[in-house]
Amino acid sequence: QVQLVESGGGLVQAGGSLRLSCAASGRTIRSYTMGWFRQAPGKEREFVGRIGWTGGNTYYADSVKGRFTISREIAKNTVYLEMNNLKPEDTAVYYCAAALLKLSIDKADFDSWGQGTQVTVSS
């Protein structure tokens, strides 16, 4: 269906900011809820945030609420995750995912995934 490629990860000091990108191809993101998930070493993949296929219905995990923001640029068929005031506990591999016409936060509902991009926050 839709192919996803994440980019923008890297090493940042605590309190810093980083912007991740998720470039979609094959189909328009206007038909998909786009979600961000992350997985830290030894832990299960967890929900971070999502944006509905209309561009509305944004929702975030409590752990990142107020610090992270999801947005999209239709002309580039790209979704972004802006991360501010980063903390060491934000360190993880971040994944972009797509769910066709499903307004969900459950990773089981997302059928397309990117390869992931590493985010490391140092203290």
N, C-alpha and C positions, 0 to 999 in steps of 0.2 A: 504494500500500500504506500505509505509515506516513509521516506528515509530521513533519518535525523543524525546530525553531526554536531556535537558540542565543541566549544572552544572557549578560551579565556581563562582557564585555570592557571594556578601558579602559587608562589610562596608570598605570603603577606604577613606583616606584623599585626599583633592584636590591636584593634582599634582602627585598622585600615579598611579599605574598600576594594571591591573587585566586581567586575561585570562579566557574567557568563553569557555566551550566545548559543542558540540552538537553531541551526539552519536546516529547514525542511525542504525536501524536494520530492517530486513525483505527484503530489497532491497539495491543494491549498490548505493552510492551517485553519481556514475559516470553517472547516467541517470537523475540527477536532478540539477537544479540551486538551490543553497542553499543560503537562505537569512537570515539576522538578522534584526529584528524589535524591537522597544521598545515602551512602553506605560507608561507615567508619570501620577500621580494622576490627575483626572479631564481632561485629554487630550486624543485625539485619538491616536490609534496605528500608529506609523510612521516608515518609511523605514530608516535603518541604513547603510546597505551594503549588497553585494551579490557576489557570485562567480559562474561562469558558470559550467555546467556539465563536461566540459573538464578540468577544473581547471584554465582556463583563464577568460577573460572578467570580471575582478573584477571592482566594481563600488561602490562609497560611497556617502552618503549624504554630502553636503557642511559643515554641522555642525561638522562632525567627520573626514573629510578628512585631512590626515596628522597625525592624532592621533591614528586612529583605523586601524587594518589590519586583513583581513580574509585569512585564510589558511586552508588546509585540509591534512589529513593523510589517504590515501586510505587503507593501511594495517589495520587500526583501524576503517575504515568507519566513520570517525569523522571529523567534521568541527570546527574550532576555531575562536574566535574573540579576538584578542589582543588589549587591550585598554590602551593607555598611556596618560599621562598628563590629567588625569580625572578632570572634573569640576563638581560643584554642579548640574548644569543643565543636566548632564548626568544621574542623578538619575532616575531610571525607572525599570520596569520589562522588562527584555530582552527575546525575543522569537526567536527561531530558526524555520525556515520554509523551505519547499521543493516544487518546481514547476517542474513537469515532462516535460523535454525537452522544457522549456519555458525560454527565456532569458529576465526576467522581473524584475521590481522594484515595481510593483503594488501588494499589499497584496491580491487582488482579484484573482490573478493568482496562488497563493500558496495554495495548497489543503491539505497539511499536516503540522501540527504545534506541537511544543513541549508544555510543561506545563508552561514554563517561569521560570526565575530565577531572584531574586531581586538584583539590584546593587544600593547601596547607597553611595554617595560621600559627605563627610562632609567638611565644610570650616574651 
